[in-house]
Amino acid sequence: MESSKPAVTTPQSESQYHFLDYWRIIRIRKTVILAVFLLVVVTTTAVTFVLKPIYASTVRMAVEKDYKDITPLGQQQIQAGFDPYFIETEFQKIQSTLVLYEVLERLSPPDQLDPEKNLLRRWAERYNEEQLTKQEAYQILRRNLDVRQARNTSLIEVRVYSEDKQEAKDIADAIAEVYKTSRVRSKKQQTEGAIRELEKQYEEQTNKVATLAAELDRLRTELGIPDSGTDSSASYQISVEREAASAAGGQLVLARTELVFYEKTLESLLSLSRADLREAIPTVVQAEQLLPQLLTDLSAVEVNLATARKDYQDEHPDVQRLLARKETLERQIEARLTGILTGLSNKVVSLSGRVAELEHQVQQVKLQVAEEAKRSRSYWQLKRKLENEQRIADALQLRLTQERVDSALPTSSIVEIVDRAEVGLNPVRPKLILNIALGVVVGLIMGVGLAFFIEYLDTSVKTIDDVERSLQTPVIGVIPQNVGLLMDEGPDSPHAEAYRVLRTNVLFSRKNPQYNTLTVVSGGAGEGKSTTIFNLATVFAQNGARVLVVDSDLRRPSLHKFLNVSNSVGLTNFLLKQNSLEEVVQTTKLPTLDFLPSGKLPSSALGLLNSTRMQDFIKDVKQRYDFVFFDSPPIMGVSDASILASEVDLAILVVQYRKYPQAINLRAKQMVEKVGGNLLGVVLNNINISQDSYYYYYSGYYYDYYSKDDSGEGAEPKAPAEPKTETASAKAGQLEQKF
């Protein structure tokens, strides 16, 4: 037997889901989806009816920053814009222990023992507690409190939930009142503390000013400074020395500026060439008039000289005259340049002397001023200090007066209760319609999600693409679910067309027309390989081919049960040379189909399929029959299937739909190829076409076509029924003719 070359593997394409693939998963997993959906909806509905009704009361407040009801003295009160951080801060203050503890104290008077009028006692009875601490009551109140901002406004809504509608109203009103009182009280306490601190600082500052004033009077008398002490300025008196110092300083600055200018000018001119110097001096020395005139005359002479040279030679009198004129102008220009540079140098020397003299004068005047200032410095410093301290005292006095007036202004507008709480008419929780609607949505989402999750975990074969992508082997047949034996159903069975398609693919997939022995293998047990090989042999026999079916599954034979024949004598008896081939082969009700049971397998003869006798048997039946089909055990369980795959011409791998992981099928294919078997293709078995429309066009069409009523349009005439049983003598006669 020739072995086929391993197929060239192509890169596996990525699995891309289409909308129909999602719909297919939903249809297949509809039981899971429906179960989860009903469980969630029923649970949600039951819980909704069991829960106690909850009522809500809401109080709304307008909360502003710490503004006065009227504008404070000497200030312009500006209303700031919306501040989300301020609103969020107030949310936290309302839910703080500072406010809620006071609410609990107000609603739970210590001298009130009646639970109907004592909130803590009422809650203790409700939650089956002997006594609730304030912290525990705070946690309960905090859980049943919702503070939010009213939509599109800056109002704050405080909503309280409770089983008792009156209790919800009382708590909401108490929270609003306590919050408003705490805001006003907190602001008043802050203001009073600030006023006391200002009074203390003002008193200290007044004492400091009085001490400095007495010290200033003593120093003025002692130094004999002619100052009345009433002048608000703290500057020194104007003196002759100061005026002289100021004038000398101004002259020195001017002289230094002029010196720097001429030094830089002379330095820049000396760095230029003679040609550049001619161009630069008229722009730098603005008072120079002769040099520009000489340069203009020289330019005119050069132009005339160039014109004359076009018409005359250099010896011509006119040319000679112009040359002489040019030379004279050149000498005059050079002489003028030298004179200008010399004048600038003399100017720099003169200014340097002037600056030195002024610097000496300024130094002398500074010494005189310093001597005069040294004598009266301490007095003026003390006077400036006194004036600074007096300004601070005046500012403290003004601020203290303002704060005293402002503290007396009302601040009720910082919290305004817009809507007081009212008793709730209807419970707000639970909401039956909303809860059921959410249960429907959540149940549907959870059901579909669980279905897709199960589908994700399921690595079994689901589509033809799964087979061809994972095994790199073509699918040559798709068999629907609940297929019976075609020998009993007849050639007009609605399932027969699937096997006829498989037969056609087998015939056209053979590389050699002489290949006529075939086995069907599977990765695991129960994938339908025995039914597949028996029905495929039946289709071949119904089409006129002489077919032999061999039950070579020696471990768990099953084909004899399909034909209701004995398995006492069969293949094992022939391989052990206990019976001849004519004695073990049995006929069926199809004249062209013979059957060879497996026979009983002795425990000492487990390797019969790998014997020379088996190989000779295969060669013999290849000559006697058109096609020979061998049933086999699962290839992953025992070695018999691998041996058969290596001995026969062709092998077909049966994969049951959604049964085993793809890894088992891949391993089965690799085992066939490892022993040199010629794997023809894959048969996808047990497809539920009613649930999975993906396979409708592979098998469903034929099922619908053949299941039409005989009286309907397109019905085909049926062949006459064959006899159900045959006599033993008839079977023996048929065997004698074949052998």
For each residue, the residues with C-beta under 8 A, 3 or more apart:
1: 646 647 648 649 678
2: 512 678
3: 676 677 678
4: 511 678 679
5:
6: 673
7: 472 473
8:
9: 472
10: 472
11:
12: 469 470
13: 469
14:
15: 465 469
16:
17: 21 22
18: 21 22
19: 22 23
20: 23 24 693 694
21: 17 18 24 25 694
22: 17 18 19 25 26
23: 19 20 26 27
24: 20 21 27 28 692 693 694
25: 21 22 28 29 451 452 455
26: 22 23 29 30 33 448 451
27: 23 24 30 691 692 693
28: 24 25 455 688 691 692
29: 25 26 32 33 451 452 454 455
30: 26 27 33 34
31: 34 35
32: 29 35 36 447 450 451 454
33: 26 29 30 36 37 444 447 448 450 451
34: 30 31 37 38 447
35: 31 32 38 39 447
36: 32 33 39 40 443 446 447 450
37: 33 34 40 41 440 443 444 446 447
38: 34 35 41 42 443
39: 35 36 42 43 443
40: 36 37 43 44 439 442 443 446 447
41: 37 38 44 45 436 439 440 443
42: 38 39 45 46
43: 39 40 46 47 439
44: 40 41 47 48 435 436 438 439 442 443
45: 41 42 48 49 435 436 439
46: 42 43 49 50
47: 43 44 50 51 430 435
48: 44 45 51 430 431 432 435 436
49: 45 46 432
50: 46 47
51: 47 48 54 429 430
52: 163
53: 163 427 429 430
54: 51 161 162 163 427 428 429 430
55: 161 162 163 164 165 168 423 424 426 427 428
56: 159 160 161 162 168 424 428
57: 159 160 165 168 169 171 172 421 422 423 424
58: 157 158 159 160 172 419 421
59: 157 158 172 173 175 176 417 419 420 421
60: 150 155 156 157 158 417 418 419
61: 155 156 158 176 179 180 415 416 417 418
62: 154 155 156 415 416 418
63: 87 90 154 155 156 414 415 416
64: 67 79 413 414 415 416
65: 80 83 86 414
66: 187 411 414
67: 64 77 79 411 413 414
68: 71 72 77 406 409 410 411 413
69: 409 410 411 412 413
70: 409 410
71: 68 75 76 77
72: 68 75 77 402 405 406 409
73: 401 402 405 406
74: 402
75: 71 72 402
76: 71
77: 67 68 71 72
78:
79: 64 67
80: 65 83
81:
82: 87 154
83: 65 80 86 87
84: 87 88
85: 88 89
86: 65 83 89 90
87: 63 82 83 84 90 91 149 154 156
88: 84 85 91 92
89: 85 86 92 93
90: 63 86 87 93 94 156
91: 87 88 94 95 147 148 149 156
92: 88 89 95 96
93: 89 90 96 98 99 179
94: 90 91 99 147 156 158 175 179
95: 91 92 99 100 142 145 147
96: 92 93 99 100
97: 100 101 138
98: 93 101 102 182
99: 93 94 95 96 102 103 175 178 179 182
100: 95 96 97 103 104 138 141 142 145 175
101: 97 98 104 105 134 138
102: 98 99 105 106 178 182
103: 99 100 106 107 141 171 174 175 178
104: 100 101 107 108 119 120 134 137 138 141
105: 101 102 108
106: 102 103 174 178
107: 103 104 118 119 170 171 174
108: 104 105 112 118 119 120 121 137
109: 112 117 118
110:
111:
112: 108 109 117 118
113: 118 121
114: 117 118 121
115: 118 121 122 124 125
116: 122
117: 109 112 114
118: 107 108 109 112 113 114 115 121 122
119: 104 107 108 122 123 137 167 171
120: 104 108 123 124 131 132 134 137
121: 108 113 114 115 118 124 125
122: 115 116 118 119 125 126 167
123: 119 120 126 127 129 132 137 140
124: 115 120 121 127 129 130 131 132
125: 115 121 122 128
126: 122 123 163
127: 123 124 132 140
128: 125
129: 123 124 132 136
130: 124
131: 120 124
132: 120 123 124 127 129 136 137 140
133: 136 137
134: 101 104 120 137 138
135: 138 139
136: 129 132 133 139 140
137: 104 108 119 120 123 132 133 134 140 141
138: 97 100 101 104 134 135 141 142
139: 135 136 142 143
140: 123 127 132 136 137 143 144
141: 100 103 104 137 138 144 145 171
142: 95 100 138 139 145
143: 139 140
144: 140 141 160 161 162
145: 95 100 141 142 158 159 160 161 175
146: 158 159 160 161
147: 91 94 95 156 157 158 159
148: 91 156 157 159
149: 87 91 153 154 155 156 157
150: 60 153 154 155 156 157
151:
152:
153: 149 150
154: 62 63 82 87 149 150
155: 60 61 62 63 149 150 418
156: 60 61 62 63 87 90 91 94 147 148 149 150
157: 58 59 60 147 148 149 150
158: 58 59 60 61 94 145 146 147 172 175 176
159: 56 57 58 145 146 147 148 172
160: 56 57 58 144 145 146 168 169 171 172 175 421
161: 54 55 56 144 145 146 168 428 429
162: 54 55 56 144 165 167 168 171
163: 52 53 54 55 126 167
164: 55 167 168
165: 55 57 162 168 169 423 424
166: 169 170 423
167: 119 122 162 163 164 170 171
168: 55 56 57 160 161 162 164 165 171 172 421 423 424
169: 57 160 165 166 172 173 421 422 423 424
170: 107 166 167 173 174 421
171: 57 103 107 119 141 160 162 167 168 174 175
172: 57 58 59 158 159 160 168 169 175 176 421
173: 59 169 170 176 177 420 421
174: 103 106 107 170 171 177 178
175: 59 94 99 100 103 145 158 160 171 172 178 179
176: 59 61 158 172 173 179 180 417 420 421
177: 173 174 180 181 417
178: 99 102 103 106 174 175 181 182
179: 61 93 94 99 175 176 182 183 415
180: 61 176 177 183 184 415 417
181: 177 178 184 185
182: 98 99 102 178 179 185 186
183: 179 180 186 187 414 415
184: 180 181 187 188 411 412 414 415
185: 181 182 188 189
186: 182 183 189 190
187: 66 183 184 190 191 411 414
188: 184 185 191 192 407 411
189: 185 186 192 193
190: 186 187 193 194
191: 187 188 194 195 403 406 407
192: 188 189 195 196 407
193: 189 190 196 197
194: 190 191 197 198 403
195: 191 192 198 199 400 403 404 407
196: 192 193 199 200
197: 193 194 200 201
198: 194 195 201 202 396 399 400 403
199: 195 196 202 203 400
200: 196 197 203 204
201: 197 198 204 205 396
202: 198 199 205 206 393 396 397 400
203: 199 200 206 207
204: 200 201 207 208
205: 201 202 208 209 389 392 393 396
206: 202 203 209 210 393
207: 203 204 210 211
208: 204 205 211 212 389 393
209: 205 206 212 213 386 389 390 393
210: 206 207 213 214
211: 207 208 214 215
212: 208 209 215 216 382 385 386 389
213: 209 210 216 217 386
214: 210 211 217 218
215: 211 212 218 219 382
216: 212 213 219 220 229 379 382 383 386
217: 213 214 220 221 229
218: 214 215 221 222
219: 215 216 222 223 378 379 382
220: 216 217 223 225 227 229 379
221: 217 218 224
222: 218 219
223: 219 220 375 376 378 379
224: 221
225: 220 376 379
226: 237
227: 220 231 237 379 383
228: 231
229: 216 217 220 383
230:
231: 227 228
232: 387
233:
234: 380 383 384 387
235: 380
236: 242 373 376 380
237: 226 227
238: 242 243
239: 242 243 369 372
240: 243 244
241: 244 245 365 368 369 372
242: 236 238 239 245 246 369 372
243: 238 239 240 246 247
244: 240 241 247 248 365 368
245: 241 242 248 249 362 365 366 368 369
246: 242 243 249 250
247: 243 244 250 251
248: 244 245 251 252 358 361 362 365
249: 245 246 252 253 362
250: 246 247 253 254
251: 247 248 254 255 358
252: 248 249 255 256 355 358 359 361 362
253: 249 250 256 257
254: 250 251 257 258
255: 251 252 258 259 351 354 355 358
256: 252 253 259 260 355
257: 253 254 260 261
258: 254 255 261 262 351
259: 255 256 262 263 348 351 352 354 355
260: 256 257 263 264
261: 257 258 264 265
262: 258 259 265 266 344 347 348 351
263: 259 260 266 267 348
264: 260 261 267 268
265: 261 262 268 269 284 285 344
266: 262 263 269 270 341 344 345 348
267: 263 264 270 271
268: 264 265 271 272 280 284
269: 265 266 272 277 280 281 284 341 344
270: 266 267 341
271: 267 268
272: 268 269 276 277 280
273: 276 277
274: 277 278 334 337
275: 278 279
276: 272 273 279 280
277: 269 272 273 274 280 281 337
278: 274 275 281 291 295 333 337
279: 275 276 282 283
280: 268 269 272 276 277 283 284
281: 269 277 278 284 285 288 291 337 340
282: 279 285 288 291 292 295
283: 279 280
284: 265 268 269 280 281
285: 265 281 282 288 340 344
286:
287:
288: 281 282 285 291 292 340
289: 292 293
290: 293 294 336
291: 278 281 282 288 294 295 333 336 337 340
292: 282 288 289 295 296
293: 289 290 296 297
294: 290 291 297 298 329 332 333 336
295: 278 282 291 292 298 299 333
296: 292 293 299 300
297: 293 294 300 301 329
298: 294 295 301 302 326 329 330 333
299: 295 296 302 303
300: 296 297 303 304
301: 297 298 304 305 322 325 326 329
302: 298 299 305 306 326
303: 299 300 306 307
304: 300 301 307 308 322
305: 301 302 308 309 319 322 323 326
306: 302 303 309 310
307: 303 304 310 311
308: 304 305 311 312 316 318 319 322
309: 305 306 312 314 319
310: 306 307
311: 307 308
312: 308 309 316 318 319
313: 316 319
314: 309 319 320 323
315: 319 320
316: 308 312 313 319 320
317: 320 321
318: 308 312 321 322
319: 305 308 309 312 313 314 315 316 322 323
320: 314 315 316 317 323 324
321: 317 318 324 325
322: 301 304 305 308 318 319 325 326
323: 305 314 319 320 326 327
324: 320 321 327 328
325: 301 321 322 328 329
326: 298 301 302 305 322 323 329 330
327: 323 324 330 331
328: 324 325 331 332
329: 294 297 298 301 325 326 332 333
330: 298 326 327 333 334
331: 327 328 334 335
332: 294 328 329 335 336
333: 278 291 294 295 298 329 330 336 337
334: 274 330 331 337 338
335: 331 332 338 339
336: 290 291 294 332 333 339 340
337: 274 277 278 281 291 333 334 340 341
338: 334 335 341 342
339: 335 336 342 343
340: 281 285 288 291 336 337 343 344
341: 266 269 270 337 338 344 345
342: 338 339 345 346
343: 339 340 346 347
344: 262 265 266 269 285 340 341 347 348
345: 266 341 342 348 349
346: 342 343 349 350
347: 262 343 344 350 351
348: 259 262 263 266 344 345 351 352
349: 345 346 352 353
350: 346 347 353 354
351: 255 258 259 262 347 348 354 355
352: 259 348 349 355 356
353: 349 350 356 357
354: 255 259 350 351 357 358
355: 252 255 256 259 351 352 358 359
356: 352 353 359 360
357: 353 354 360 361
358: 248 251 252 255 354 355 361 362
359: 252 355 356 362 363
360: 356 357 363 364
361: 248 252 357 358 364 365
362: 245 248 249 252 358 359 365 366
363: 359 360 366 367
364: 360 361 367 368
365: 241 244 245 248 361 362 368 369
366: 245 362 363 369 370
367: 363 364 370 371
368: 241 244 245 364 365 371 372
369: 239 241 242 245 365 366 372 373
370: 366 367 373 374
371: 367 368 374 375
372: 239 241 242 368 369 375 376
373: 236 369 370 376 377
374: 370 371 377
375: 223 371 372
376: 223 225 236 372 373 379 380
377: 373 374 380 381
378: 219 223 381 382
379: 216 219 220 223 225 227 376 382 383
380: 234 235 236 376 377 383 384
381: 377 378 384 385
382: 212 215 216 219 378 379 385 386
383: 216 227 229 234 379 380 386 387
384: 234 380 381 387 388
385: 212 381 382 388 389
386: 209 212 213 216 382 383 389 390
387: 232 234 383 384 390 391
388: 384 385 391 392
389: 205 208 209 212 385 386 392 393
390: 209 386 387 393 394
391: 387 388 394 395
392: 205 388 389 395 396
393: 202 205 206 208 209 389 390 396 397
394: 390 391 397 398
395: 391 392 398 399
396: 198 201 202 205 392 393 399 400
397: 202 393 394 400 401
398: 394 395 401 402
399: 198 395 396 402 403
400: 195 198 199 202 396 397 403 404
401: 73 397 398 404 405
402: 72 73 74 75 398 399 405 406
403: 191 194 195 198 399 400 406 407
404: 195 400 401 407 408
405: 72 73 401 402 408 409
406: 68 72 73 191 402 403 409
407: 188 191 192 195 403 404
408: 404 405
409: 68 69 70 72 405 406
410: 68 69 70 413
411: 66 67 68 69 184 187 188 414
412: 69 184 415 416
413: 64 67 68 69 410 416
414: 63 64 65 66 67 183 184 187 411
415: 61 62 63 64 179 180 183 184 412
416: 61 62 63 64 412 413
417: 59 60 61 176 177 180 420
418: 60 61 62 155
419: 58 59 60
420: 59 173 176 417
421: 57 58 59 160 168 169 170 172 173 176
422: 57 169
423: 55 57 165 166 168 169
424: 55 56 57 165 168 169 427 428
425:
426: 55
427: 53 54 55 424 430
428: 54 55 56 161 424 431
429: 51 53 54 161
430: 47 48 51 53 54 427 435
431: 48 428 434 435
432: 48 49 435 436
433: 436 437
434: 431 437 438
435: 44 45 47 48 430 431 432 438 439
436: 41 44 45 48 432 433 439 440
437: 433 434 440 441
438: 44 434 435 441 442
439: 40 41 43 44 45 435 436 442 443
440: 37 41 436 437 443 444
441: 437 438 444 445
442: 40 44 438 439 445 446
443: 36 37 38 39 40 41 44 439 440 446 447
444: 33 37 440 441 447 448
445: 441 442 448 449
446: 36 37 40 442 443 449 450
447: 32 33 34 35 36 37 40 443 444 450 451
448: 26 33 444 445 451 452
449: 445 446 452 453
450: 32 33 36 446 447 453 454
451: 25 26 29 32 33 447 448 454 455
452: 25 29 448 449 455 456
453: 449 450 456 457
454: 29 32 450 451 457 458
455: 25 28 29 451 452 458
456: 452 453
457: 453 454
458: 454 455 462 658
459: 661 662 663
460: 657 658 659 660 661 662
461: 466 467 470 655 656 657 658 659 660 662 665 684
462: 458 466 657 658
463: 466 467 694
464: 467 468 475 478 684 698
465: 15 468 469
466: 461 462 463 469 470 662
467: 461 463 464 470 471 473 475 655 665 682 684
468: 464 465 471 472 473 474 475
469: 12 13 15 465 466 472
470: 12 461 466 467 662 665 666
471: 467 468 653 662 665 666 669 682
472: 7 9 10 468 469
473: 7 467 468 653 669 679 681 682
474: 468 509 681 682
475: 464 467 468 478 681 682 683 684
476: 502 505 506 509 652 680 681 682 683
477: 498 499 501 502 505 681 683 684
478: 464 475 498 501 683 684 687 695 698 699
479: 483 495 498 499 502 528 532 683 684 685 686 687 699
480: 483 495 498 686 687 688 689 695 699 700 703
481: 657 686 687 688 689
482:
483: 479 480 495 498 531 535
484: 488 489 493 495
485: 488 489 531 534 535 538 562
486: 489 490 491 493 495 496 499 535 538 539 542
487: 534 538 562 563 588 589 590 593
488: 484 485
489: 484 485 486 492 493 495 496
490: 486 493 496 718 719 721
491: 486 496 542 719
492: 489 496 706 716 718 719
493: 484 486 489 490 496 706
494: 497 702 703 705 706 707
495: 479 480 483 484 486 489 498 499 535 703
496: 486 489 490 491 492 493 499 500 539 706
497: 494 500 501 699 702 703 705 706
498: 477 478 479 480 483 495 501 502 698 699 702
499: 477 479 486 495 496 502 503 535 536 538 539
500: 496 497 503 504 539
501: 477 478 497 498 504 505
502: 476 477 479 498 499 505 506 536 539 683
503: 499 500 506 507 536 539 540 543
504: 500 501 507 508
505: 476 477 501 502 508 509 681
506: 476 502 503 509 510 518 536 650 652 680
507: 503 504 510
508: 504 505
509: 474 476 505 506 680 681
510: 506 507 513 515 650 680
511: 4 515 678
512: 2 515 649
513: 510
514: 649
515: 510 511 512 518 649 650 678
516: 622 625 626 627 628 649
517: 618 621 622 627 628 630 648 649 650
518: 506 515 533 627 628 629 630 648 649 650 651 652 680
519: 533 552 629 630 631 632 641 644 645 648 650 651 652
520: 529 530 532 533 536 629 630 631 632 651 652 653 654 683
521: 529 632 634 635 641 644 645 651 652 653 654 668 672
522: 525 527 528 529 634 635 653 654 655 656 668
523: 527 634 635 636 653 655 660 664 665 667 668
524: 527 634 636 637 659 660 664
525: 522 634 637
526: 656 659
527: 522 523 524 634 654 655 656 659 660 685 686
528: 479 522 531 532 654 656 685 686
529: 520 521 522 532 533 631 632 654
530: 520 533 534 553 558 559 562 631
531: 483 485 528 534 535 562
532: 479 520 528 529 535 536 652 654 683 685
533: 518 519 520 529 530 536 537 549 629 630 631
534: 485 487 530 531 537 538 549 559 562 629 631
535: 483 485 486 495 499 531 532 538 539
536: 499 502 503 506 520 532 533 539 540 629
537: 533 534 540 541 547 549 593 627 629
538: 485 486 487 499 534 535 541 542 590 593
539: 486 496 499 500 502 503 535 536 542 543
540: 503 536 537 543 545 547 626 627 629
541: 537 538 544 545 546 547 590 592 593
542: 486 491 538 539 590
543: 503 539 540
544: 541 592
545: 540 541 592 626 627
546: 541 592 624 625 626 627 738
547: 537 540 541 592 593 594 625 626 627 628 629
548: 585 593 594 595 596 621 624 625 627 628 629
549: 533 534 537 559 593 594 595 596 629 631
550: 571 596 621 628 629 630 631
551: 557 558 559 560 567 570 571 595 596 597 598 631
552: 519 571 598 609 630 631 632 640 644
553: 530 556 557 558 559 598 631 632 633 640
554: 557 571 572 598 599 601 608 609 633 640
555: 601 633 637 638 640
556: 553 633
557: 551 553 554 560 567 570 597 598 631
558: 530 551 553 561 562 631
559: 530 534 549 551 553 562 563 595 597 598 631
560: 551 557 563 564 565 566 567 570 595 597 598
561: 558 564
562: 485 487 530 531 534 558 559
563: 487 559 560 586 588 595
564: 560 561
565: 560 586 595 597
566: 560 569 597
567: 551 557 560 570 597 598 599 600
568: 599 600
569: 566 573 579 583 584 597 599
570: 551 557 560 567 573 574 584 596 597 598 599 600
571: 550 551 552 554 574 575 584 596 597 598 599 608 617
572: 554 575 576 598 599 600 601 602 605 608
573: 569 570 576 578 579 583 584 599 600
574: 570 571 577 578 579 580 581 584 596 599 613 617
575: 571 572 605 608 611 613 614 617
576: 572 573 602 605 608
577: 574 613
578: 573 574
579: 569 573 574 583 584
580: 574 583 584
581: 574 584 585 617 620 739
582: 585 735 736 739
583: 569 573 579 580
584: 569 570 571 573 574 579 580 581 596 597 599
585: 548 581 582 594 595 596 735 738 739
586: 563 565 594 595 596 597 731
587: 591 593 594 595 726 730 731 734 735
588: 487 563 593 594 595
589: 487 722 723 724 725 726
590: 487 538 541 542 593 722
591: 587 734
592: 541 544 545 546 547
593: 487 537 538 541 547 548 549 587 588 590
594: 547 548 549 585 586 587 588 625 735 738
595: 548 549 551 559 560 563 565 585 586 587 588
596: 548 549 550 551 570 571 574 584 585 586
597: 551 557 559 560 565 566 567 569 570 571 584 586
598: 551 552 553 554 557 559 560 567 570 571 572 601
599: 554 567 568 569 570 571 572 573 574 584
600: 567 568 570 572 573
601: 554 555 572 598 605 606 608
602: 572 576 605
603: 606
604:
605: 572 575 576 601 602 608
606: 601 603
607: 610 611
608: 554 571 572 575 576 601 605 611 613 614
609: 552 554 614 640 643 644 647
610: 607 614 639 643
611: 575 607 608 614 615
612: 615 616
613: 574 575 577 608 616 617
614: 575 608 609 610 611 617 618 647
615: 611 612 618 619 647
616: 612 613 619 620
617: 571 574 575 581 613 614 620 621
618: 517 614 615 621 622 628 647 648
619: 615 616 622 623
620: 581 616 617 623 624
621: 517 548 550 617 618 624 625 628
622: 516 517 618 619 625 628
623: 619 620
624: 546 548 620 621 738 739
625: 516 546 547 548 594 621 622 628
626: 516 540 545 546 547
627: 516 517 518 537 540 545 546 547 548
628: 516 517 518 547 548 550 618 621 622 625 648
629: 518 519 520 533 534 536 537 540 547 548 549 550
630: 517 518 519 520 533 550 552 644 648
631: 519 520 529 530 533 534 549 550 551 552 553 557 558 559
632: 519 520 521 529 552 553 635 640 641 644 645
633: 553 554 555 556 637 638 640 641
634: 521 522 523 524 525 527 637 638 641
635: 521 522 523 632 641 642 645 668 671 672
636: 523 524 664 667 668 671
637: 524 525 555 633 634 641
638: 555 633 634 641
639: 610 642 643
640: 552 553 554 555 609 632 633 643 644
641: 519 521 632 633 634 635 637 638 644 645
642: 635 639 645 646 671 672 674 675 677
643: 609 610 639 640 646 647 675
644: 519 521 552 609 630 632 640 641 647 648 651
645: 519 521 632 635 641 642 648 651 671 672 675 677 679
646: 1 642 643 675 676 677
647: 1 609 614 615 618 643 644
648: 1 517 518 519 618 628 630 644 645 651 677
649: 1 512 514 515 516 517 518 678
650: 506 510 515 517 518 519 678 680
651: 518 519 520 521 644 645 648 672 677 678 679 680
652: 476 506 518 519 520 521 532 679 680 681 682 683
653: 471 473 520 521 522 523 665 668 669 672 679 681 682 683
654: 520 521 522 527 528 529 532 682 683 685
655: 461 467 522 523 527 660 665 682 683 684 685
656: 461 522 526 527 528 659 660 685 686
657: 460 461 462 481 684 685 686 687 688
658: 458 460 461 462
659: 460 461 524 526 527 656 686
660: 460 461 523 524 527 655 656 664 665
661: 459 460 664 665
662: 459 460 461 466 470 471 665 666
663: 459 666 667
664: 523 524 636 660 661 667 668
665: 461 467 470 471 523 653 655 660 661 662 668 669 682
666: 470 471 662 663 669 670
667: 523 636 663 664 670 671
668: 521 522 523 635 636 653 664 665 671 672
669: 471 473 653 665 666 672 673 679
670: 666 667 673 674
671: 635 636 642 645 667 668 674 675
672: 521 635 642 645 651 653 668 669 675 677 679
673: 6 669 670 676 677 679
674: 642 670 671
675: 642 643 645 646 671 672
676: 3 646 673
677: 3 642 645 646 648 651 672 673
678: 1 2 3 4 511 515 649 650 651
679: 4 473 645 651 652 653 669 672 673
680: 476 506 509 510 518 650 651 652
681: 473 474 475 476 477 505 509 652 653
682: 467 471 473 474 475 476 652 653 654 655 665
683: 475 476 477 478 479 502 520 532 652 653 654 655
684: 461 464 467 475 477 478 479 655 657 687
685: 479 527 528 532 654 655 656 657
686: 479 480 481 527 528 656 657 659
687: 478 479 480 481 657 684 692 695 698 699
688: 28 480 481 657 691 692
689: 480 481 692 693 695 696 699 700 703
690:
691: 27 28 688
692: 24 27 28 687 688 689 695
693: 20 24 27 689 696 700
694: 20 21 24 463
695: 478 480 687 689 692 698 699 700
696: 689 693 699 700 701
697: 700 701
698: 464 478 498 687 695
699: 478 479 480 497 498 687 689 695 696 702 703
700: 480 689 693 695 696 697 703 704
701: 696 697 704 705
702: 494 497 498 699 705 706
703: 480 494 495 497 689 699 700 706 707
704: 700 701 707 708
705: 494 497 701 702 708 714
706: 492 493 494 496 497 702 703
707: 494 703 704
708: 704 705 712 713 714 715
709: 712 715
710: 715 718
711: 715
712: 708 709 715
713: 708
714: 705 708
715: 708 709 710 711 712
716: 492
717:
718: 490 492 710
719: 490 491 492
720:
721: 490
722: 589 590
723: 589 726
724: 589
725: 589
726: 587 589 723 730 731
727: 730 731
728: 731 732
729: 732 733
730: 587 726 727 733 734
731: 586 587 726 727 728 734 735
732: 728 729 735 736
733: 729 730 736 737
734: 587 591 730 731 737 738
735: 582 585 587 594 731 732 738 739
736: 582 732 733 739
737: 733 734
738: 546 585 594 624 734 735
739: 581 582 585 624 735 736
